[in-house]
Amino acid sequence: MYCSTQDLTDRFGSDELITLTAVANAFGEFPEQVNQVQVDRAIADASATIDSYLAARYPLPLPQIPPVLNRFACDMARYFLHDRSPLEEVTARYKEAVRYLEKVAIGAITLGIDAQGQRPETMDGAFVTSAGSVFGRTDKGFI
């Protein structure tokens, strides 16, 4: 799983989760707690969707979850919880997540881990070279 109920609560608040998962009982009363079954289903759907894109480039399951996937998993799970009429913002965030995953699937961007799930060694240190001085204490011009 790329996110948890706590991640959703931290990002969107418990009130939103309660509202999205509330099912009236026989007396027409709504519970004041999150329906964990629905949240777990939305998280599983989001994770399965993410896996379907990542499977083309990475062995699954990933040994570590990059933070960007946690954010997108939360956005996707929220979208799945809004199954009847998602808000425009919720839909836009879902579409952004899908666009990102499509780019990962074709290799246009990476997750920052190699095909074995490890962070690759980088050679991104600064390296400065010079063609030498044009002016110096003893040289007074170009010629």
N, C-alpha and C positions, 0 to 999 in steps of 0.2 A: 504494500500500500504506500502511496506517495504522500498521503496526508492522513490526519486523524480527526476525530470529532473535536478534540481540543484545538487543533489548528483552525478548523472552521469557526469555532467559538471565538478564538482569539482575533480572527480576521473580520468576522461579520456580526458577532455578538450572539448571545444565547437567545435573546428575544426573537431574532430573525429565524433561528433554527427551530424554535418552538412554533412560531407562526407557520413556517413552511411544512412542518411535519405533523401539525395538530390534526387529529381525527376525533370528531365528536363521538361521545359514548351514547348509549341508548337513551339517556336523559337529555341529550343535546348539549352536554357540558364538554368543554375542551380542557384537556389536561394542561398543567402548567410545567410540563417537562418535555424534553426532546424525545421524539419517537426514534429510539436508537436503531431500530430495524430499517427504517427509511434512510437514515443517515448512512448506515453501513452499506446499504444498497447503492446509494449515490456515490460513495467513496469507491466501492468496488467497480462501478461502471466507469468512473473517471480513470481509475488505475488500469482497467482493461483497455480503455481507449488509448491511454498513453503508451502502454505496452505494445499495442498494435503498430504504432509509429516507430518506437525504439527498436523493435525486434529486427528491423532491416539492417541496423548498424551496430547494435550492442548485444552481448549475451545477457539474458535475463535470468534471474532478477539482478538488478544492479547492486554491487556491494555497498554502495553509498548513494544516497539520494541528493542530487544537487539542489540547492535552495530554489532555483528557478522552477524545478519540477514540482516542488511542494506548493509553490504559489499557484502554478497553473492547475494542479490537481484540485486545490481548493476552489478555484474559479469554475472548473468543470463540474465538480460535485454540487456547487451552489446552483449552477445552471440546471443540472438534472433534478434538483429539489424543486426548482421553479417550473416543473414540467407543464403546467397548464397555460400560464401566460407570463413568461419571463420578462422582467423589466429590460428596457433598452440597454442599460449599463451592464446588466448581467449577461445579455446576449453578446454585447461587444467584447466583454472580457473572455467569454467562451471562444468566440471567433479568433481573438488574438492568440489564445492558447493553441488552437488548431493550426493557425498559420505558422506559429513557432515550431510545432511538432512536425509539420510538413517539411519545413526547412531542415530540421534535424534528420528526417528520414532520407532526404536526398543528399545530405552531406554539405549543404550550404553553410550550416553552423554546427558546432559541436557542443557537447555537454561539458567539455573540459576534462574528459576522461578518455582513455584509449579503448580499443576494442575489447580488452580484457577487464575493463572497469577500473583501471588504475589511472591516477593522474600522471600524464606524461612528463618526463623531464623536459625542462625548457632551457633554451639557450638565449633568453631574452635580456641578458645583461647588456649594459652599455659598453660600446667599444669605439674608441676614437682614434682616427688616424689623421696624419697631417703630411702635407707635401713639403714641409719645411718652412722656415721663415722667409718672408720677402724682405723685411727690414731687420737689421740687427745693430749692435753697438758699433761694429766696425764697418758695416755696409751702410752707405748713405743714399742709396737709390736702387732703381731697378736694374741698372746696367753694371 
